Every structure is written in structure tokens, then in C-alpha cells.
Amino acid sequence: MRFEVPQFVDVEDKIFGPFTWKQFVYLAGGAGAGFMVWYFLPLALFIFVGGPIIALALGLAFYQVNNRPLSFMIEAIFAYFSHSRLYLWKKETAHEKQKANTVAPNFTVASHNNISSLARSIEMKALERDHHT
């Protein structure tokens, strides 16, 4: 008995003519928002407000960055700017290294209190050094 192996499983199905479901939703949402802006605002404001809305909808529907949808790129940008990126090295003792038995370093995310106390201690050491010279 022979079985067919499915191919092209990563290609989305075309549901509305040449558009996938996501593309259709992006285009319909952009067209709806653009129409609302056009209906309620004068032409000059429509160009400044509706233009970017329509451009974003078209970009989300069709534009790809490194063969990935633009929505992934926008999500990555928001994640990058909304999460903390400051990591401080936590030194381990020899006993902890034997206990952990790992090669990977330990990183901890610094809180605002830790950073401010570290900055104060650095300033105090600098003032002491300058005072003794």
C-alpha cells in the first residue's frame, strides 16, 4: 500500500481569491479604518492619518522581511523595547561551580534598586579616591 506524503505544508491556503485569511483580515481592517478616517476627517487630515493606516495594512498583508511576515518584525520590535536588557555577571564560588557542574555563565537581571546602589557605591569610591589625592 502506498501513501502520499503531504508537501508544501507551510504554505497557507488561499481562502478569499488570491488572499489568505490573514491577508484578507489585514486588508479589510485597513480599508475599514481608512474609510472611517476619510468619512470623518477632512482630506488634509485623511492624508496624514489615513495614509499610514492604509500603508501599514498593505505592509502587513504583503511585505516580508527575510521571508517572514512584517507582523513578526513588529512583534520583535515591541518585545525588544518593552523588556529589560541589562544583565550583570554573578560570580560563582568554586564550591558552587562544582555543585552546578555547568559551563554556562549565570546572568541575573538587575533591578532599579541594584543599579542605583551600585552607582552610589561607584560614586563614593571615586570621591574617596579624589579626596585622598
PLY file of the C-alpha trace (Angstrom):
ply
format ascii 1.0
element vertex 133
property float x
property float y
property float z
element edge 132
property int vertex1
property int vertex2
end_header
0.00 0.00 0.00
1.40 3.40 -0.99
0.86 6.60 0.95
1.28 10.12 -0.35
3.45 12.41 1.72
1.96 15.91 2.07
4.09 18.64 0.56
4.01 22.42 0.89
2.51 22.20 4.40
3.97 25.58 5.32
2.03 27.40 2.57
-1.20 28.99 3.78
-4.41 28.21 1.91
-5.93 30.89 -0.31
-9.41 31.49 1.05
-10.61 34.77 -0.47
-9.49 34.75 -4.10
-5.72 35.27 -4.20
-5.57 36.21 -0.48
-5.01 34.12 2.62
-7.17 34.64 5.71
-4.56 36.87 7.39
-4.09 38.98 4.26
-7.84 39.40 3.91
-8.24 40.46 7.55
-5.37 42.97 7.29
-6.74 44.44 4.06
-10.34 44.56 5.29
-9.29 46.17 8.57
-7.11 48.72 6.79
-9.85 49.52 4.29
-12.41 49.89 7.08
-10.17 52.13 9.16
-9.23 54.14 6.07
-12.87 54.63 5.17
-13.73 55.77 8.70
-10.88 58.29 8.65
-11.89 59.50 5.16
-15.55 59.84 6.18
-14.98 61.76 9.43
-11.88 63.87 8.69
-11.11 66.46 6.01
-8.88 65.47 3.10
-5.71 67.04 4.54
-6.04 65.09 7.80
-7.02 61.95 5.92
-3.69 62.02 4.09
-1.72 62.34 7.34
-3.79 59.88 9.39
-5.30 57.50 6.84
-2.20 57.18 4.67
-0.08 55.47 7.35
-3.01 53.26 8.37
-3.50 52.05 4.81
0.26 51.67 4.29
0.51 49.57 7.47
-2.37 47.36 6.34
-0.75 46.82 2.93
2.62 46.14 4.57
1.14 43.61 6.98
-0.68 41.87 4.15
2.10 41.68 1.55
5.55 42.83 2.75
8.04 40.29 4.08
11.32 40.86 5.92
13.80 38.00 5.42
10.96 35.78 4.15
8.97 36.37 7.35
5.77 38.42 7.64
6.05 42.04 8.73
3.90 41.24 11.77
6.75 39.12 13.21
9.14 42.04 12.78
6.77 44.47 14.51
6.24 41.99 17.35
10.03 41.61 17.76
10.46 45.40 17.87
7.85 45.75 20.63
9.40 42.87 22.59
12.87 44.42 22.28
11.80 47.83 23.58
9.46 46.54 26.31
11.82 44.05 28.01
14.84 44.74 30.19
18.20 44.22 28.51
20.66 44.87 31.35
22.42 41.74 32.57
25.06 41.69 35.30
27.58 38.92 35.85
27.06 36.93 39.05
30.38 35.46 40.16
30.25 31.90 41.49
32.49 30.35 44.11
34.43 27.17 43.39
32.01 25.16 45.52
29.01 26.46 43.56
30.74 25.63 40.26
31.31 22.04 41.34
27.76 21.83 42.59
26.19 23.29 39.44
28.56 21.43 37.10
27.73 23.76 34.23
29.78 25.70 31.71
27.18 28.40 31.04
27.53 31.65 33.00
24.86 32.83 35.40
23.18 36.08 34.46
20.70 37.95 36.59
18.53 40.82 35.54
19.40 43.92 37.53
16.61 45.80 39.21
16.46 49.58 39.54
17.44 49.40 43.24
20.51 47.27 42.48
21.63 49.64 39.75
21.17 52.75 41.88
23.06 51.22 44.84
25.84 50.13 42.50
26.05 53.64 41.06
26.18 55.15 44.58
29.00 52.84 45.63
30.99 53.68 42.48
30.50 57.40 43.13
31.58 57.02 46.77
34.77 55.17 45.78
35.55 57.83 43.19
35.01 60.60 45.76
37.24 58.81 48.30
39.95 58.35 45.68
39.76 62.02 44.65
39.75 63.15 48.29
42.93 61.18 49.10
44.87 62.51 46.11
0 1
1 2
2 3
3 4
4 5
5 6
6 7
7 8
8 9
9 10
10 11
11 12
12 13
13 14
14 15
15 16
16 17
17 18
18 19
19 20
20 21
21 22
22 23
23 24
24 25
25 26
26 27
27 28
28 29
29 30
30 31
31 32
32 33
33 34
34 35
35 36
36 37
37 38
38 39
39 40
40 41
41 42
42 43
43 44
44 45
45 46
46 47
47 48
48 49
49 50
50 51
51 52
52 53
53 54
54 55
55 56
56 57
57 58
58 59
59 60
60 61
61 62
62 63
63 64
64 65
65 66
66 67
67 68
68 69
69 70
70 71
71 72
72 73
73 74
74 75
75 76
76 77
77 78
78 79
79 80
80 81
81 82
82 83
83 84
84 85
85 86
86 87
87 88
88 89
89 90
90 91
91 92
92 93
93 94
94 95
95 96
96 97
97 98
98 99
99 100
100 101
101 102
102 103
103 104
104 105
105 106
106 107
107 108
108 109
109 110
110 111
111 112
112 113
113 114
114 115
115 116
116 117
117 118
118 119
119 120
120 121
121 122
122 123
123 124
124 125
125 126
126 127
127 128
128 129
129 130
130 131
131 132
